[in-house]
Amino acid sequence: MVSRQQSRQPLIEVRGLVNRFGEHTVHDDLDLDLFPGEILGVVGGSGTGKTVLLRSIVGLLEPSAGTVRVLGRDLLAMSTRERSHTERRLGVMFQGGALFTSLNLQENIALPMIEHAGLSRANAEHLARVKLAMVGLPTQAALNYPSELSGGMVKRAALARALALDPEVLFLDEPTAGLDPIGASAFDSLLTTLRDALGFSVFLVTHDLDTLYATCDRVAVLSEGKVLVADSLDVVEQQSDSWIREYFHGPRGRAAAKAHRQTTREEQ
Ligand SMILES: Nc1ncnc2c1ncn2[C@@H]1O[C@H](COP(=O)(O)OP(=O)(O)OP(=O)(O)O)[C@@H](O)[C@H]1O
């Protein structure tokens, strides 16, 4: 796996981030960077604030303090117009997909193109069919409604929607949750293939160890309100922190690492 971040300006720069809900401090002076072209995995125990961090970066949640620079600009200091322009350069795939159940797939994916890029309905639906093909869905699925699809197909459709406006950064929140191992592994391959082909960067919140090993250039571990470490898996695995040891060196972590090393050997 290629590490692409060296000596590049980060696309996303989070500095001194604080997020509080009442008495509960979720982030306390958190720093994190996302570099061009990389897939950054974000992990941590339940409730460590992975989703809150994602929401703070994409502008869905106003942090209590700190700065978030997105594509070189301070998100919180932008005018509403600039902010909405910047937010269009970010694609987000939420947990569960969040597709509109009353729209078929091509309508779901065309919607952001009509609303934000001003495309005609016909052009948007044509492009939506291209996006659906790009994520590996059969042509006829364009006219299906989300309820008519398998979990794996819904995930692919949600990915197509996140890619509708050709984002520079893609944010994924637990994209393989609920998929069987074969479906999850197919999603991992799709993600790396699309990243290699289109060159976007990925902020990937996940609990899925196989996904981490199969896709990530770097992994950031959240703990006690901060990023404990953000580095390659080889480095992260070696940290002495108890959660990291349990996560990466427990039975599931060992199995994922072993499977990854075997796949890497077979590919060489
Ligand atoms: N709008 C909100 N109001 C109050 N508390 C919130 C809000 N959003 C998140 N929280 C709290 O912030 C903490 C972090 O939530 P978050 O969903 O980011 O965790 P997470 O690391 O993504 O967890 P998981 O791995 O279980 O999905 C949780 O304790 C949650 O209850």
The ligand as an SDF file (V2000), in Angstrom:
LIG
                    3D

 31 33  0  0  0  0  0  0  0  0999 V2000
  -26.0480   15.6980   19.5950 N   0  0  0  0  0  0  0  0  0  0  0  0
  -25.5380   15.1310   20.6890 C   0  0  0  0  0  0  0  0  0  0  0  0
  -25.9680   15.5050   21.9080 N   0  0  0  0  0  0  0  0  0  0  0  0
  -25.4550   14.9590   23.0410 C   0  0  0  0  0  0  0  0  0  0  0  0
  -24.4900   14.0040   23.0450 N   0  0  0  0  0  0  0  0  0  0  0  0
  -24.0300   13.6010   21.8580 C   0  0  0  0  0  0  0  0  0  0  0  0
  -24.5240   14.1330   20.6240 C   0  0  0  0  0  0  0  0  0  0  0  0
  -23.8700   13.5310   19.5820 N   0  0  0  0  0  0  0  0  0  0  0  0
  -23.0160   12.6530   20.1680 C   0  0  0  0  0  0  0  0  0  0  0  0
  -23.1100   12.7050   21.5150 N   0  0  0  0  0  0  0  0  0  0  0  0
  -22.3080   11.9110   22.4550 C   0  0  0  0  0  0  0  0  0  0  0  0
  -20.9530   12.0220   22.0820 O   0  0  0  0  0  0  0  0  0  0  0  0
  -20.2660   10.7970   22.3360 C   0  0  0  0  0  0  0  0  0  0  0  0
  -19.5300   10.3670   21.0860 C   0  0  0  0  0  0  0  0  0  0  0  0
  -20.4800    9.9500   20.1110 O   0  0  0  0  0  0  0  0  0  0  0  0
  -20.0590    9.3650   18.7160 P   0  0  0  0  0  0  0  0  0  0  0  0
  -21.3150    8.9190   18.0410 O   0  0  0  0  0  0  0  0  0  0  0  0
  -19.1910   10.2990   18.0090 O   0  0  0  0  0  0  0  0  0  0  0  0
  -19.1890    8.0950   19.1390 O   0  0  0  0  0  0  0  0  0  0  0  0
  -18.5060    7.0260   18.2400 P   0  0  0  0  0  0  0  0  0  0  0  0
  -17.0620    6.9790   18.6180 O   0  0  0  0  0  0  0  0  0  0  0  0
  -18.8130    7.2770   16.8070 O   0  0  0  0  0  0  0  0  0  0  0  0
  -19.2350    5.7140   18.7870 O   0  0  0  0  0  0  0  0  0  0  0  0
  -19.6580    4.3330   18.0830 P   0  0  0  0  0  0  0  0  0  0  0  0
  -18.3600    3.6340   17.7730 O   0  0  0  0  0  0  0  0  0  0  0  0
  -20.4180    3.6440   19.1570 O   0  0  0  0  0  0  0  0  0  0  0  0
  -20.4750    4.6630   16.8670 O   0  0  0  0  0  0  0  0  0  0  0  0
  -21.3180    9.8100   22.8060 C   0  0  0  0  0  0  0  0  0  0  0  0
  -21.2490    9.7250   24.2050 O   0  0  0  0  0  0  0  0  0  0  0  0
  -22.6150   10.4260   22.3700 C   0  0  0  0  0  0  0  0  0  0  0  0
  -23.6690   10.0770   23.2230 O   0  0  0  0  0  0  0  0  0  0  0  0
  1  2  1  0
  2  3  1  0
  2  7  2  0
  3  4  2  0
  4  5  1  0
  5  6  2  0
  6  7  1  0
  6 10  1  0
  7  8  1  0
  8  9  2  0
  9 10  1  0
 10 11  1  0
 11 12  1  0
 11 30  1  0
 12 13  1  0
 13 14  1  0
 13 28  1  0
 14 15  1  0
 15 16  1  0
 16 17  2  0
 16 18  1  0
 16 19  1  0
 19 20  1  0
 20 21  2  0
 20 22  1  0
 20 23  1  0
 23 24  1  0
 24 25  2  0
 24 26  1  0
 24 27  1  0
 28 29  1  0
 28 30  1  0
 30 31  1  0
M  END
$$$$
